Amino acid sequence: MNIPTDLRYTKDHEWIKIEGTTATIGITDFAQGELGDIVYVDISSKGQTLAQHAVFGTVEAVKTVSDLFMPVSGKVEEVNPTLEGAPEKVNTDPYGDGWMIRVSLTNVSESAGLLTAEQYKELIGH
């Protein structure tokens, strides 16, 4: 299972890569594996400022729909345009082409409460 050490993680299985005051967010390899084949990604929060733990969208797999949660507070600046026509990118490349949103952080200190790769491995039992 792929769990990059340069990212932070949430208990809800989102990952976040923070670069200054900007962050890229997606779901983890573990999450996409649990969901199965992803058929649709619905993110309509572009331009919105959302609080930490707020829902920023949903991901739909063949058998279930799952909410996507903000790891930190921020304004959704960009939604990955690739996912509209190719939602399966979340399955095949969750940390690369399958990223979901980019945000401008409004409270960088919230990132201190996120999980490291080692802590996330413990959470999922790997």
N, C-alpha and C positions, 0 to 999 in steps of 0.2 A: 504494500500500500504506500502510495506517495504522500508524504507529509513534509513539505519543504520547511527547513529550519529558519528561513528568512522571513516567514510570515507569522502572523498572530491568528488565533482561532477563538471561536465562541463555543459555548456549550450547545448552541443550536446548529452547529456545523457550518458556520460561515467562516471564510478566511478573509484576512485583510492585509494588504501591503501598504504601509504608510511611507510616503515620500514627502517630507516637509509637512505642509498643511493639506496635502492631497492624498487620497487613499483610493485604491482599487479593491473591490469587494466581489466575492463569488462564493460558491458552495464548495465544500471539500470533496476530495476523492471518495472518502467514506460515505458522505451524504449521497452523492450521485449513484454510488453502488447500491445503497439501500433503497433509493427511489426506483431504480431500474431505468428503462428507456425513457428519456425525457422527450416529450412531444411538443411542449409549448412553454414559453417563458413570458409572463405578463408583468411588465414593469411600467407603470404609468405615473411614477413619482418624479419624473424629470422636472427640475426647477423647484422642487419642494425642499424645505428644510425640515428634517425629521429628527426626533429625539433618539437617543440610544435605546435599543430594543423595539423601536417602532417597526411596523411591517412596511417594507419598501416595494414588495411585489409578491408574486407567486410563481412557483414552478410546477408544471403539470407533467406527471409521468403516466404511463399506461393505466395504472391502477389507483393513483392517488394524486391529490393536489396538496402542496406544502407551502406555507408562508415563508417569506424571506425576511430576516430581521436585521436591522442596522446594528453593526458591532459597536459603533460610536455615533455620536450626534454629528450631523452635517447636512450640507445642501447637495442634492443629487444634481451633478453637473452634466453627466453623460450616461447614456444607457448603451450597452454594446449592441450596435446595429446588426452585427452578424447573426445574433440569436433569433431575430425575427424569421429569417429564412432557413436557419440551420441550428435549431435548439439542441440537436444532438452533440454540438461542440461542448456542451456542459459535461456530457458523458465521456467524450474522447479526450478532452484537454481542459479539465476544470480549472487549472491554475494558469492557463495560457489563453488561447482563443475563446475559452468558455467563461471568461470573466463577465460579471453582470453590470456593475455600475462603477462610476468614479464620482467621488464626493469631495467637496471642500469641507475640511473638518472645522467644527465650531467649538470643540472642546477636546484638544489633543490629550489632555491629562486622562481622559476616559480610557485611553489605550493601555494604561498601566494595569487595568483589571482584566485584560485579555489573556488567553492561555498561550504559553509557549508551545512549540512543537512537541516537546517531551510531555508537558501536561496534557496536551490533546491526545497523545498516544495512550496515556493512562486512562483518560476518559472513555475512549472507545475500546480499550482492552487490547492494545497492540504493543 
